[in-house]
């Protein structure tokens, strides 16, 4: 199974993520400021079988499998090398963006498409 909506390059959308984070009343301003600087740096490139993650000049890749999809989202399974276990990611599409839950659903990080995946392998 595959979902062509994923294919291409996506970059963390710091502005949209921070706007969503600031709307949360259950996360202190101190915590929001502490984590706010990490957004906008991560870039994800999806091919049909791999996800390449790039941040601060360092790139890693991992194979993934689409396990479910519907009209507004896709779920994938990939190996988390740090945890040494398979993890499920659920991407929710909103126009030219998608969002994922960070951690155990504490908040959402938004990504915007920067390059189409047309012709991706």
Order of alpha helices (4+ residues) and beta strands (2+ residues): beta-alpha-alpha-beta-beta-beta-beta-beta-beta-beta
